[in-house]
Amino acid sequence: MLGAIEAGGTKFVCAVGDSNGKIVERVQIPTAVPEETIPKVLEFFQSYSLDAVGIGSFGPIDVNPESPTYGYITSTPKEGWMNYPFVQSIKEALSVPIGFNTDVNAAALGEATYGAAKDLDSCLYITVGTGIGAGAIVQGKLLQGWSHPEMGHILVRRHPGDQYEGKCGYHQDCLEGLASGPAIEARWGDKGVNLVDREEVWELEGYYLAQALMQYILILSPKKIILGGGVMKQKQVFTNIRKYLVELLNDYVTLPDLHSYIVSPGLGDDAGITGALMLAREAAEK
């Protein structure tokens, strides 16, 4: 039996399942400070005999096994979690191997194994919600270098008519600062779910996200792009992204049909937790 943790800024999803990605039981736990959240996570797992646990975590995190702070959540603005030894806390309590990566890398792994990118050796998974992040599979492996990618914080060209200053606490008007859920709410005065009929909201969202996709395509050339997260439940954003992307690329590179190339997660909201199970499977095999 494998354990999986999808650690998000607002909630933890914990599950147990098998090596084929089948989830047997799951629970959701609100993300409070570690002293409140982690005991509830451990309580869920303690009634199972686990071979390994996979963690897909919000970040930034330290994913370098050679680093003295490997397994830590590092410079997050999330209260109480900065410099938190996540892997060490779980391993100490459960005494099993731990697979550890970002939540978006876990989701990319889930989609590449059982979802919209199944049977492909490359894909890009992007979440657009409370924050913006992306994970990538390149030549069958999760993309990782000195650290993990932070694609939500790239700089994009500001729309000439957009006067909103930006929401990112580190970079102000990076992609996340201009196009995340909180940025939408701050710019337009209401949550995105209440702005469904405001066409200008989703035009602007498509304008910024298409710029990001152009850069990802030119740098990584993924075989599939998967867009998840709360904002992407507004399906009209896909139409605007595809429209602006065609304009931006201007026939410089040839792409597949954009309706089958830029898609929603095949696993729906289970991409991250399924990927965390796959991280656990890898940890158990090692």
N, C-alpha and C positions, 0 to 999 in steps of 0.2 A: 504494500500500500504506500502511496506517495502523498505528501502534503504539499499544498500550494498556498502562497500568500500573494495577493495583488494589493500592494500598499499604495493607496491614493491619498490625496490631500484632504478629502472629505470622508472617505470610508476605506476600511480594510475588507477585502473579500478573502475569506479563508475557505479552503476546500480540501477534501481528500478524494483521491481517485486512483485510477490504474495507469499503467504505462502506455495505454492506447488513448489517453485523453478523456476517458469516461469519468465523469464526476459522480461520486457516490453521495456525498453530503457537502453542504456549504453553509456558511453563515456570513452575515455582514456585521461589521463592528464600526461604529463611528470613530473617526480619527480624532482623538483628543491628544493629550500629552502622553509620552511613552509609558509613564508610570500607571496610567489608566488603561491604555490600549493593549500593551503587550501581555499583561496577565490574562486578559480575555482571549487573546489569540492562543496563548499556551493552554488555557483551559479547554478550548475547543479540540486541540490536538491530543491532549493527554489520554483520551480514552481509546486511542488508536496505536497500533504497533506500526511505526513508519520506517521505511527504508531510507528515505531522504526527504528533504523539504526544498522546494524551489521558491525563491522570492523575486518578484518583479516590483521594484520600489520606485516611488517618486524620488526626485533627486534635487540637485546633483548628488551622486554617490561615488564612492571609490571602488572601482572594479579591477584595480591592478593587484593581482595576488602577491606581488613582491613589495607592495607598499605597507608601511606599518599601520596605516589606517584603512587597509582593505576591509570591506564590509560595512564601512561607516556611511551614514547619510552625512553629507558635508555642509555645504553653504546654503542650505535651504532656508527660506524665510518662514517656514512653518514652525510655529512656536513650540519650543521644547525639543525639537528634533535635530537641531544643528549639532554636528559632531557626535551623533548618536551611534554606538556600536551595534548595528542592527543584526548582522550575521552572528556576532559573538553572543548576543543575548539569546537568540533562538538556539544556537548550537549548544550553549552551556546548559540550557534547560532540557533539550530533547536528545542530545548526544547522537545526532545523525549527521551525515554529510549535507551540506547546504549548497544549492545553486543560487547564484546571486547576479542580478542584472537590473537594468532599468525597467520600469513598467512598460514603456513603449517597445523596448527590445524584446521583452517577453511577449507582447502582443504580436510583434512581427514574426516571432518564432512560432506562435500558435497559428497564425494565418498561413505561414509557409508549410506547416506540417499538416493541418487539417482544414484550412479555410480557403480564402479566395486566391491564395498563391500556391496552393498545393501542387506539387510536382514541378515547381519552378525553383531555380537555384538562386534567384534574386528577387527581392521585393522591398518596398518601402511602406512602413506603417506610420501614419501620422495621426495623432489625436489632437483635436481642437475642442477645448473645453475650458475648465478653470485655468489651465495653462495650455501651451502648445509644445509638443515634443514629437520626436520621430525616432524610430528604430529601423535599422536596415539589415537585410540579409544580402551578403555579397559572396558569390561563388559558394553558396551553401552554408556560410558561416555568419554569425552575428558580427556586425562591423564594430570593431573596437581597436583603438590605438593607445595613445598615452592615457586616454580616458574614454568615456563613452561619448557619442555624438550629442550635441545640444542644438539641434537644428531649429528649435523654436525661437532662438535668439539671434538669428541672422538679421541683417539690416535690409529693409525694403524701401523702395521709393514711395514717398508719401503722395497720396492722391492730392491734386491741386486744390480740391474743395474741402479737404479734411483738416479742420483746425484743432482736432482733439490732440492733447499733448502726449498721450500714451500712458499705459498702466504698469509697465514693467518697473519694479523697484530697483533694478540694476542698470537697465539701458533705456528706460522710458519708452522710446518709440521704435523698438525692434518689432519683429513679427508678432511675438506674444503680446507686446505692449499695445499693438494696434488691432489685433484680430482675435484675441482670446475672448471667452465668454464675459469676464469682468470688464474688458475693454468695450465690448458691445454695450453692456449695461451702463457704463459710465458715460459713453459718448451719446447714447440715445435716450437715457433716462429710464430705461426699463429692461427687464430680462429678455433675452432673445426669444424665449417661448411666447412672450406677449407681443412680439413685433413681427409675427408671421406675415402679415399683410403689408408691411412696409417694404416695398420693393427696393428702396434706396439702401436699406440696411444690408441686404444680401448682395446687392451689386457691389458695394464697397468691400464686403467680406470676400467675395470672389476675386476682386481686384488685387487684394493683398495676398491671398492664398495662391493665386495663379503665379504671382512673382516668385513665391517660395518654390512652387513645384517646378518652375522653369530652371531655377538654380539646381535643385536636386536632380532633375533629369540630365542637365548638362554635365554635372559632376559624377553622378553615380550610374546613370542610365539603367534604372531598375526595370525589371520585366513586368512589374505590376505595382500600382500605387493604390494603397488602401487608406481611406480617410474615415476615422472614427471619432468618438467623443460627442459630447452633448450638442455642440454647435452643428455638427454634421448631420444631426437628425432632421435639420431643415433642408430637405432635399433640393430646394431651389438653389442652394449654394453650389451644388455640383454643376448645374447648368452654367452658372456665371464663371466658375473656375475654368471649365472647358472653353468657353467663349474667349475669355481673356488670354488663356494659355495659347490658343491658336494665333491670336494677334501678336503676342510677345515672341513666340518662336519664329513666326514669319517664314515658315517652310524651311528653316535652317537645318532641322533634323527631321527625319521621317519617324512617325510614331504609329502604333496600331490604332484601331478605332478607339476614340477616347471614351466611349461609353462602356467598353469592356476593359479599358486600361486603367481608368480612374474610377474606383468602385468603393462601395461600402464594405465593411468587414463581413466575410463569409460566416464567421462565428458569432456575429452580432456582438452583444455585450460580454461574451465569454472568451474573446480573443486573449485578453490579458491573463485570466486565470488558467486557461488551457496552456498558454505559453509557460506559465509558472510551473505547471505539472511537467512540461517538457524539460525545464531547467532541473527539476527534481530527478527526472529520469536520467539526464546526463550525469548528475552528481552521483547517483546510485551506481551507474555503470563504471564510473571512475574508481 
